[in-house]
């Protein structure tokens, strides 16, 4: 069983839509959950992270963790064409860092 | 701030040829370092990680190897490339924070023909 599972998409939405990106994880010991954004032909960069359960908001982005169901979500409000990228989730706090497959998002103007 | 330099950015190699990708880190000392491979349209596959000089943990055996000859240098090698080695190779370092977020290089795109 993979540590982190993610729907690879692709996901296409119109500009201004609310986007929901999701991951599931298997290890209940995970405490930190990271979201990375990867533009085409570039290295990923950290977008935001959450600790344990609950929500964290950063501008148009909200990260949410539900530890009871081992479910991680990233919401993007008022999506923009510049949000078109691949979004990867990963647990944090461990030496060995494995990623979900990433969800490719396209926001259409 | 921490920075990863990675080279070459692009290379095209014939099957059976050797490979050497190099990664250096700036802005931190004794970082954990990682090599990932990303096949077209797929996620990041962890290949190797290192917690210090000469210490390599392998996640993917086969024909790839990694070495860490210096604290801030990480090298990915192969003696004989396979077609299946084509992909986007990323070097990353890990922050010494509770979250341990990674910072990545710009990647090396390898095409094996």
Boltz contact constraints between the chains, C-beta under 6 A:
constraints:
  - contact:
      token1: [A, 32]
      token2: [B, 99]
      max_distance: 6.0
  - contact:
      token1: [A, 34]
      token2: [B, 101]
      max_distance: 6.0
  - contact:
      token1: [A, 43]
      token2: [B, 90]
      max_distance: 6.0
  - contact:
      token1: [A, 43]
      token2: [B, 104]
      max_distance: 6.0
  - contact:
      token1: [A, 43]
      token2: [B, 105]
      max_distance: 6.0
  - contact:
      token1: [A, 43]
      token2: [B, 106]
      max_distance: 6.0
  - contact:
      token1: [A, 43]
      token2: [B, 107]
      max_distance: 6.0
  - contact:
      token1: [A, 44]
      token2: [B, 104]
      max_distance: 6.0
  - contact:
      token1: [A, 46]
      token2: [B, 101]
      max_distance: 6.0
  - contact:
      token1: [A, 49]
      token2: [B, 99]
      max_distance: 6.0
  - contact:
      token1: [A, 92]
      token2: [B, 99]
      max_distance: 6.0
  - contact:
      token1: [A, 92]
      token2: [B, 100]
      max_distance: 6.0
  - contact:
      token1: [A, 93]
      token2: [B, 100]
      max_distance: 6.0
  - contact:
      token1: [A, 95]
      token2: [B, 32]
      max_distance: 6.0
  - contact:
      token1: [A, 97]
      token2: [B, 102]
      max_distance: 6.0
  - contact:
      token1: [A, 98]
      token2: [B, 46]
      max_distance: 6.0
  - contact:
      token1: [A, 99]
      token2: [B, 43]
      max_distance: 6.0
  - contact:
      token1: [A, 99]
      token2: [B, 44]
      max_distance: 6.0
  - contact:
      token1: [A, 101]
      token2: [B, 43]
      max_distance: 6.0
  - contact:
      token1: [A, 102]
      token2: [B, 43]
      max_distance: 6.0
